[in-house]
Amino acid sequence: MSSLSRKLHEVFDDLPDQLRKLADDFDARMTRVSTKMRDTQSSLDELDGDLGDRTDGPGGNGGRTDRPDNSGDGRGTTGDSDTDPSLRFPELRDSTPNQSRRDDARDQPSAVYSDVLGLPSAADHIIPAKKIYDIPGFADLPGSVQKEIMNMAENIMPLHRSANSSKRDLWPSDWIDRGGLGRGKNPDYVISPDEADFVRNAEYDAFREILDRIMGHYGA
């Protein structure tokens, strides 16, 4: 098992069954990217070596040009690290959901418990932000791309603030399976079958879109 594959399965150890095929496909495609990058690096190293043999100038570097080593971990250079550096999770977390997503969600009915809790709703990450950040390759994306993925509409749903606080960093389907906000304590807090189906479908679609966007930036 490759280091990328091991990392993926560590991150997704608690992954709901319905999402495992998406994760396995992501693993396979990103592993191919890693292999391609290693092959490219080897070719460039051979070319540098050949150029170095032909360079006789004193005080030079043998014709070599310094390049970042992107081999071996399935991560590539997808932007200018000086002008658009990757963001650490704490600073990224403060920027998502952005104000536009918060404003859009505020007056929309909650995806669950809308009849019981009413408004206002909060903008909830369907796939929790920390789980997105931990996906292999995401941490090395340019900051602007990280923010774009974190704030994409496909991963935001309106959820009453109480439900949002209850869900926290759980996978949505796991939160539903555990009883949601009620968890068997309040008979009024019941997630209907239609609401459960909606959330599970939204979870699947959001996860697929997130993985596709990450792979897209790595050319996978």
Secondary structure as UniProt FT lines:
FT   HELIX           3..11
FT   TURN            12..14
FT   HELIX           17..54
FT   TURN            58..59
FT   TURN            62..63
FT   TURN            81..83
FT   HELIX           89..93
FT   TURN            94..95
FT   HELIX           99..106
FT   HELIX           114..117
FT   STRAND          121..125
FT   HELIX           129..133
FT   TURN            136..137
FT   HELIX           138..140
FT   HELIX           143..150
FT   HELIX           153..155
FT   STRAND          156..160
FT   HELIX           161..167
FT   TURN            168..169
FT   HELIX           172..177
FT   TURN            178..184
FT   TURN            187..188
FT   HELIX           193..217
FT   TURN            218..219
//
